[in-house]
């Protein structure tokens, strides 16, 4: 435990040191990442030990804040999430130091690293905290530090807007959590998690509060609106951290609270399955229609959170129906997908960041042919894209397989689970197909074909090894995750035991045999791919290999504009979902060249939230009379309040 | 709907001709291999009548002047690569020395083989060389390019894919992309507008590749030879051609015969 606390202190101190060396950016760009690597390495040691079955560690210290207790605990569930946090702290430190290099002269690098380190500490505290005050404070610091990271390029109007939407969304969530914790602590008058009690008859309401409060962080549709705004605006290593890791704290918080609420009724699971299917299909459809690489990836995070929600929903349903296979496979799939999504989404965001660094654009329709220019980055990106589409033999397939397994076990008997399980299977199949199309699009348009137009060369920066190394590591993990499925599941047994409160031995038996088959299939597939590659090389050894232009039907003036664009590639699919996507077509003629473009805006944001807030703004304008910015008046309010309080206190016996 | 189609199909019966095992049923007006039996080489009426300049007379008085060597062979030549089978020469000849037979085997491997000489035997096309034949003998995929053609040759080529000729039973198929093709089948005189497209298509066919020129235009420019906007002598000028199939247009049987000779499935006059 002391090593863990020391690691948090190291992260804090180096963050502060980076802030103080702000005037010497290259120094700050070394201190910040150094702290992340050192702190991450120190913290990951006890985390791994607990993750692989050591007894839980806890630490309690008195704190002056009312109801506050510095009560942290490292159990297996926490360890799973903490493992991701510390692992990414180390990886992204390498990447971030390379990514920020071009900004050394123009931006305050020290501040950025300060908030980055703070964000890691706060995320670690969120998953460690066993006291509501500590949890909420860490939660709030996490929200604020990531807000400042998002607004890195704050001179851009779009970035400020994104930051603003994020800030509002996260605080709505926090407000609901506050309510949730107050209810839970009311009974015993204490805010420690182990003393929480569910007031009689309140479990359902608390469940809804948890879904909304944590769901706004995790990105459940329709609370996802901040994700596609904030993630593209942030620097890429921050996007990777936010999309791969931070939104998972929402999942963590939800799981942690749900275990306190007692045995779940069936409809809890059904609610989560509906949320999962909506987020999954909605998220990937919006992603399919995007042309901004990082916005696409952010919306695909909504989809993956949907898949995780499906797993949790099946787990809850299994618990309420006393079906252990459904429970373990559902929760297991969800937890494994948390891990896997962090790996491949991190990889993809880092890839998009490398491309942005190298070309200065995130608009995928301006790219093309990058496979020739950066084959290593292209290959790792392809691995990430295959993994996120849930295709064998990579890690995404294993976790989605578990969720399928859970759903199919629900189908075997005609009970309350049959219909939700069927919905899950159909939904997950549709999500998988659309995800494949979506990632075929982003990989094909960015990396294949030929260069579309001259990039603005002033934005071009060389991509150093420091930035590529984390991508290689993550790509290797994608492959390893496909093979090591059964062993991953085995090491997660203790985390599952925390969730389901059932003995560990039984957990493995239900899912280990099917997972062994999956691993066998994956290994065979990898071997076949390898053999085919060797065979191809051997067959081509004696042949001359020529290169020629793409067949253009003999056209006299082919240009790179004639390639498939992001819009045209997905037009048939997006067209059939037009009722949901509401894509607008723009075309205009500029100097003899006709330009066609599609635009798919998030109508949840424009249509629902904007209207809702405008309505509130209109209704609540009355309060402007007492809130109009005169400081004297505010002091008067405070004085009146104090007086009232004093009088009230004096009147009491 | 589909039942109706099946019924129609049954009613139609088996339509594929037995060629090459059975001789084809050629139309009455079919014009095949020209035959010349000229004795009066100074007449030149046929040469003057020919619209494409396919007929020439070697050692004619005007060509060699007054000094005719004793060794000079005076003979009438008819270039099938230019001939449009119009029969103007037949009508012009006062001695009826030129006629068109019903021999449909007109294809040749060499451009010079197409030039028929008075009284000499025509040398029909041979199969590909052993190594190339090993690759293409059982499966030959062709990309057709109409390089400014009038669509007559194209129609007679296309008809080979129908049930009547059923080209695919010989392993020959027309494909959409040159990337999938083993060779080009060129029709038309190669206009300037189509020249680049044709060259690009040729480039796009992977090696080893073959070229087949079908029709008088593709072989020599035909009626359009000498025009500013077409290649000087059709596709022959641009690529090495492996098979010439003369005609204007050649009958589908002529084309099929040429293709079969090329892949070694037919080797003598039937």
Interface residues (C-beta under 8 A of the other chain):
Chain A: X544 X546 X548 X551 X552 X553 X554 X555 X556
Chain B: X145 X177 X178 X179 X196 X197 X198 X200 X201 X203 X204 X206 X207
